Amino acid sequence: GLHEDFIHDVEYDFYGKRLATCSSDHKIKMWSAGPSGEWQCEAELEGHKGAVWKVAWAHPEFGQILASCSFDQNVCIWEEQDAPLTVSSQSSVDSKNEETSRQGRWQQVAKLNDNQGSVTDIKFAPRHQGLSFAMCSADGYIRIYVAEDIMNLNNWTLSEKFQVGSKVNETTCLSWNPSRFDKPMLVVGGHGEIAKVWMRDDERRQWRVQAELIKHKGNINDVCWSPCLGRSYHLIATASSDTQIKIWRLSKSETGEVKVECEAELSQETEVWR
């Protein structure tokens, strides 16, 4: 049940009862808590040909859906079926039966490749935006895909693509603004000292930088947009190679411009990855 190489990401599902992990061994493993409280591996997914960097769960109202991104420049979409997968053909080889057994009820329903580099992060959009996700890659672009039909996850449409970095200044992490009262917004970080907040301009049909989070002295390894919980402002956390975690407060001034304040700085002993 254990991975055979470095583990790069660990993600709980919406209810916190299941766990997805991914590794440099090219595999994704699904875990669930047993009666004794111990986590047991219930499925092993193989669809990538390189290290798997990140995994992300969709909101459960769309079903049990997982997305994964990899060094192999691909994004895989996985869906849990109502019944265990079966190999119908009598001529199917034993290896296929073994693979089906390892995958349990999970099936790869789509593989997307529109990238010129390693896909470094992936996040499903808040559920009020429908079934869609954003991903960033080493070529410096953010790509947003939308499910054409939530009942058929084989088909995804590339709805938007915009440049936020470069091959020198790679984009490595992103996080959605979860609020349903704002326009779609993303915070993005990467190989640079500045994380940027992007907002979709509906009139111009393009994404524009709304704010820059400037205070780190190293690469931005991770970003996370906090749930709003009724606040009149937003909170964003950034983690950096400079051993710092910073908490940022975003609010609107009287003129309507975005105001950025660094609320807290948490020093760690080593580089912060998540």
C-alpha positions as CSV (number, residue, x, y, z in Angstrom):
1,G,0.0,0.0,0.0
2,L,2.9,2.4,0.5
3,H,4.4,4.6,-2.2
4,E,7.8,3.7,-3.5
5,D,9.2,7.3,-3.8
6,F,8.7,10.8,-2.6
7,I,5.1,11.8,-1.8
8,H,4.4,15.3,-3.3
9,D,0.8,15.9,-2.3
10,V,-1.8,14.7,0.3
11,E,-5.5,15.8,-0.1
12,Y,-8.5,15.1,2.0
13,D,-11.9,14.8,0.3
14,F,-14.7,17.3,1.2
15,Y,-15.8,15.3,4.2
16,G,-12.3,14.4,5.5
17,K,-13.0,10.7,5.4
18,R,-10.9,9.8,2.3
19,L,-7.4,10.7,1.3
20,A,-5.6,10.9,-2.0
21,T,-1.8,10.9,-2.2
22,C,0.6,11.2,-5.2
23,S,4.2,10.4,-5.7
24,S,7.3,10.4,-7.9
25,D,6.5,6.7,-8.4
26,H,4.0,7.8,-11.0
27,K,1.1,6.5,-8.8
28,I,-1.9,7.9,-7.0
29,K,-3.3,6.1,-4.0
30,M,-6.7,6.4,-2.4
31,W,-7.0,5.8,1.3
32,S,-10.0,5.5,3.7
33,A,-10.2,5.3,7.5
34,G,-10.9,1.8,8.7
35,P,-13.0,0.8,11.8
36,S,-10.0,1.0,14.0
37,G,-9.1,4.5,12.7
38,E,-6.1,3.3,10.6
39,W,-5.9,4.5,7.0
40,Q,-6.1,1.7,4.5
41,C,-5.2,1.8,0.8
42,E,-8.4,1.1,-1.2
43,A,-7.1,1.9,-4.7
44,E,-4.0,2.5,-6.7
45,L,-4.3,4.6,-9.9
46,E,-1.7,4.5,-12.7
47,G,-2.1,6.8,-15.6
48,H,0.9,9.1,-15.6
49,K,4.4,8.5,-17.0
50,G,6.2,10.9,-14.7
51,A,6.1,12.2,-11.1
52,V,2.6,13.2,-10.0
53,W,2.8,16.6,-8.4
54,K,-0.7,17.4,-7.2
55,V,-4.2,15.9,-6.8
56,A,-7.5,17.8,-6.3
57,W,-11.0,16.7,-5.4
58,A,-14.1,18.2,-7.1
59,H,-17.0,19.1,-4.9
60,P,-19.1,16.0,-4.1
61,E,-22.2,17.4,-5.7
62,F,-20.6,16.5,-9.0
63,G,-19.7,13.0,-7.9
64,Q,-16.5,11.4,-6.7
65,I,-14.0,13.1,-9.1
66,L,-10.3,13.5,-8.7
67,A,-7.8,15.4,-10.9
68,S,-4.1,14.8,-11.0
69,C,-1.2,16.7,-12.7
70,S,2.3,15.5,-13.6
71,F,5.7,16.1,-14.9
72,D,4.6,14.2,-18.0
73,Q,2.7,17.4,-19.0
74,N,-0.7,15.6,-18.6
75,V,-3.8,16.1,-16.5
76,C,-5.8,13.0,-15.7
77,I,-9.4,13.0,-14.6
78,W,-10.6,10.1,-12.5
79,E,-14.1,9.1,-11.5
80,E,-15.3,6.6,-9.0
81,Q,-17.9,4.3,-10.6
82,D,-21.0,2.8,-8.8
83,A,-19.6,-0.7,-9.1
84,P,-16.1,-2.2,-9.3
85,L,-14.7,-2.2,-12.8
86,T,-14.7,-5.5,-14.6
87,V,-12.8,-6.7,-17.6
88,S,-15.4,-8.0,-20.0
89,S,-13.3,-9.4,-22.7
90,Q,-12.2,-13.1,-22.2
91,S,-9.0,-12.4,-24.1
92,S,-7.9,-9.6,-21.7
93,V,-4.5,-10.4,-20.3
94,D,-3.8,-11.1,-16.7
95,S,-2.0,-7.7,-16.2
96,K,-5.2,-5.9,-17.3
97,N,-7.1,-7.8,-14.7
98,E,-4.5,-7.0,-12.0
99,E,-4.6,-3.3,-13.0
100,T,-8.4,-3.3,-12.8
101,S,-8.3,-4.9,-9.4
102,R,-5.8,-2.3,-8.1
103,Q,-7.9,0.6,-9.3
104,G,-11.0,-0.6,-7.5
105,R,-14.0,1.5,-8.6
106,W,-11.9,4.3,-10.0
107,Q,-11.6,4.9,-13.7
108,Q,-9.6,7.3,-15.8
109,V,-12.2,9.2,-17.8
110,A,-10.1,11.8,-19.5
111,K,-6.5,12.8,-20.2
112,L,-5.7,16.4,-21.2
113,N,-2.5,17.7,-22.7
114,D,-2.2,21.2,-24.0
115,N,1.0,22.1,-22.2
116,Q,4.5,22.9,-23.1
117,G,5.9,21.8,-19.7
118,S,5.4,20.1,-16.5
119,V,1.9,20.7,-15.0
120,T,2.7,22.0,-11.5
121,D,-0.6,22.6,-9.8
122,I,-4.4,22.0,-10.3
123,K,-7.4,23.2,-8.4
124,F,-11.2,22.8,-9.0
125,A,-13.1,26.0,-9.1
126,P,-15.7,26.8,-6.4
127,R,-18.8,24.8,-7.0
128,H,-20.9,27.9,-7.9
129,Q,-18.8,28.3,-11.0
130,G,-19.8,24.8,-12.2
131,L,-17.5,21.8,-12.8
132,S,-14.2,23.4,-14.0
133,F,-10.6,23.6,-12.9
134,A,-7.5,25.8,-13.3
135,M,-4.0,24.4,-13.8
136,C,-0.6,26.0,-14.1
137,S,2.4,24.7,-15.8
138,A,6.1,25.3,-16.2
139,D,5.5,27.2,-19.5
140,G,4.0,30.1,-17.5
141,Y,0.4,29.7,-18.5
142,I,-2.8,29.2,-16.5
143,R,-5.4,27.1,-18.3
144,I,-9.0,26.7,-17.3
145,Y,-11.0,23.7,-18.4
146,V,-14.8,23.2,-18.2
147,A,-16.7,20.0,-18.3
148,E,-19.0,20.1,-21.3
149,D,-21.5,17.7,-19.7
150,I,-21.2,16.8,-16.0
151,M,-22.8,13.5,-16.7
152,N,-20.1,12.6,-19.2
153,L,-16.6,13.5,-18.0
154,N,-14.8,12.3,-21.1
155,N,-15.1,15.8,-22.7
156,W,-13.5,18.9,-21.3
157,T,-13.2,22.3,-23.1
158,L,-10.2,24.6,-22.8
159,S,-12.2,27.8,-22.0
160,E,-9.4,30.2,-21.1
161,K,-5.7,30.5,-21.3
162,F,-3.5,33.4,-20.1
163,Q,0.1,33.9,-19.3
164,V,1.2,34.7,-15.8
165,G,4.9,33.7,-15.9
166,S,7.6,32.4,-18.2
167,K,9.8,29.3,-18.6
168,V,12.4,31.2,-16.6
169,N,9.9,32.3,-13.9
170,E,7.8,29.1,-13.7
171,T,4.3,29.1,-12.2
172,T,4.1,26.5,-9.5
173,C,1.0,27.1,-7.4
174,L,-2.5,28.6,-7.5
175,S,-5.7,29.0,-5.4
176,W,-9.2,30.1,-6.1
177,N,-11.1,32.8,-4.3
178,P,-14.0,30.7,-2.8
179,S,-16.5,33.6,-2.5
180,R,-19.6,33.5,-4.6
181,F,-20.0,37.2,-4.3
182,D,-16.9,38.1,-6.2
183,K,-15.9,37.8,-9.8
184,P,-13.6,34.7,-10.5
185,M,-10.2,35.4,-8.9
186,L,-7.0,33.4,-8.5
187,V,-3.8,33.9,-6.5
188,V,-0.8,32.6,-8.3
189,G,2.8,32.0,-7.2
190,G,6.0,30.5,-8.6
191,H,9.7,31.0,-9.1
192,G,9.8,34.6,-8.0
193,E,9.4,36.6,-4.9
194,I,5.9,38.0,-5.8
195,A,2.5,36.3,-5.7
196,K,-0.2,37.9,-7.8
197,V,-3.9,38.1,-7.5
198,W,-5.7,37.8,-10.8
199,M,-9.4,38.7,-11.5
200,R,-11.5,37.9,-14.6
201,D,-12.6,41.1,-16.4
202,D,-16.0,40.1,-17.9
203,E,-16.2,43.1,-20.1
204,R,-12.9,42.6,-21.7
205,R,-13.1,38.8,-21.4
206,Q,-9.6,38.5,-20.0
207,W,-7.8,38.1,-16.7
208,R,-6.0,41.1,-15.1
209,V,-3.7,41.5,-12.1
210,Q,-5.6,43.0,-9.2
211,A,-2.9,43.0,-6.5
212,E,0.7,42.0,-5.9
213,L,1.8,40.4,-2.6
214,I,5.4,41.8,-2.2
215,K,7.5,40.9,0.8
216,H,9.0,37.5,0.4
217,K,12.7,37.1,-0.4
218,G,12.5,33.7,-2.1
219,N,10.4,31.6,-4.4
220,I,6.7,31.2,-3.7
221,N,6.1,27.5,-3.1
222,D,2.4,27.5,-2.2
223,V,-0.6,29.8,-1.9
224,C,-3.9,29.3,-0.2
225,W,-7.1,31.5,-0.3
226,S,-9.0,31.3,3.0
227,P,-12.8,30.6,3.1
228,C,-14.5,34.0,3.7
229,L,-16.7,33.0,6.7
230,G,-18.7,36.3,6.6
231,R,-15.6,38.6,6.6
232,S,-15.7,41.8,4.7
233,Y,-12.1,41.1,3.6
234,H,-10.0,38.2,2.2
235,L,-7.1,36.4,3.7
236,I,-4.4,34.7,1.7
237,A,-1.5,32.6,2.9
238,T,1.8,32.3,1.0
239,A,4.7,29.9,1.8
240,S,8.2,30.5,0.5
241,S,11.7,29.2,0.3
242,D,12.8,32.2,2.5
243,T,11.5,30.1,5.5
244,Q,8.5,32.5,5.9
245,I,4.7,32.0,5.9
246,K,2.9,35.3,5.4
247,I,-0.8,36.0,5.8
248,W,-2.2,38.8,3.6
249,R,-5.3,40.8,4.0
250,L,-7.1,42.0,0.9
251,S,-9.8,44.7,1.2
252,K,-11.4,47.4,-0.9
253,S,-10.6,51.0,-0.4
254,E,-13.2,53.8,-0.6
255,T,-12.2,54.3,-4.2
256,G,-12.8,50.6,-5.0
257,E,-9.1,49.7,-5.4
258,V,-7.7,46.6,-3.8
259,K,-5.8,47.3,-0.6
260,V,-3.1,44.8,0.5
261,E,-1.7,44.4,4.0
262,C,0.6,41.8,5.4
263,E,-1.3,40.7,8.6
264,A,1.3,38.2,9.9
265,E,4.7,36.7,9.3
266,L,5.4,33.3,10.7
267,S,9.1,32.3,10.6
268,Q,10.1,28.6,10.2
269,E,13.4,26.9,10.5
270,T,13.5,25.6,7.0
271,E,12.0,26.2,3.5
272,V,8.2,26.1,3.6
273,W,6.6,24.0,0.9
274,R,2.9,23.9,1.8
